[in-house]
Amino acid sequence: METADAGADGVMLPMRIYSPAASSDPRAAVVIVEGYPDAGFAERLGCRFMDMEWSISLAQLIAASGLAAITYSNRSPAADAVALINHLGSPGVRLAVWSTSGHAPVAMAALEHATCGVLTNPIVGETMGTKPLYLVRSGRDETPGLNAALDRFVGDAIAANRPLTLLNHPEAPHSFELNHDSALTRSVLRQALAFLRFHLGVEMH
């Protein structure tokens, strides 16, 4: 279902909701976080982030697992992500974030306003946060310096006793969801979805 929500500046932005089966909990949802301004994203890649097949397929997968999934457009990535989560997170509604690669810094900022998050091969800074986090690390990631930074981040998070779940996918490339069709890839994604359901309090029936 396509609708709209106010961005951080109060001007409406497109939003798409992928609903789970009727028997699932409607009070739990996963926001697929965009880390770049949509105008520049579309100019470089030819479509909005929410219209990419990766975004659509991931949202459909999340909905099939029993959770609502939300994609959206933005103008100011971090401010709009936080505004969306704060607007959707009314009393009784539990929200998670899912993000990947260069979108992750915005997702980390948004995560502090959510319940938990999933990051796959994220570009990380020094901010660890305090919310439960499921991290996927691809052992054959091609992005220069990404795994070295991620390894430091993980070490620091463990030293600080943060709520972190790490899944190392040793043979996978950066975009393993697209380019590494294997039983292990499917297991990694199933575990990520189980992590979200657990922390959002949603049981599969």
Phi, psi and omega in degrees: 000126179263131180218205180212157178214151182287133174283184182299333180270004178088351179273139187293145178231145178297145177215142180236131181249126176256110187273143176279184177299153184301333183281353182275168184283117182284355184265011179233135182209157179241124178265122177274109193275133176260132185257001183231152176299134187297327181297314178290324179299312180294324180296323182276324188247353173090000177201165175290156178303319182290346179260358176293145179298327177299313181295317181295313182296318179296316179298320178295321178296315179298316179297321179294337181276356177107009179238143172291147177237144184230127170243161188201168173256164179213168169241317179240100193310302185292313182296319182289324178296314179294319179298319179297312182295318179294325179289317183285332186279058176288166181307130180091351179261130181249130185237145174234164174241151175226132181205170183213154168051230184288352175282346190296322179303321176292320179297323179296321177293319180289331184301327181292348177256004182241186181270320184196176181205160173238127175234128178249123181045055186280148164277117188244153172255213181264351181282122183264323184080177185235357184269151179304134187225133175252117182249134172250128178242121176270122184296334181249033178300135184270352185284119184304126175080352185295309184293325178298317178293320180294321179296321177294318179301314181297316179300317179294321180294319179293318179299327179271003178059043177281156179282088188236132171245123182248131174241111177269122182254088198298326185261002189272149171276183183304303182268064186296331180297332182260328194240010179220077181282102182209166177298325180291320176301314179297323178294319178302315181290321177298319179294322178297316180293322177295322176301313180296314180299320180298310185285336176269356176072037181245125178259143174276137181251000000 
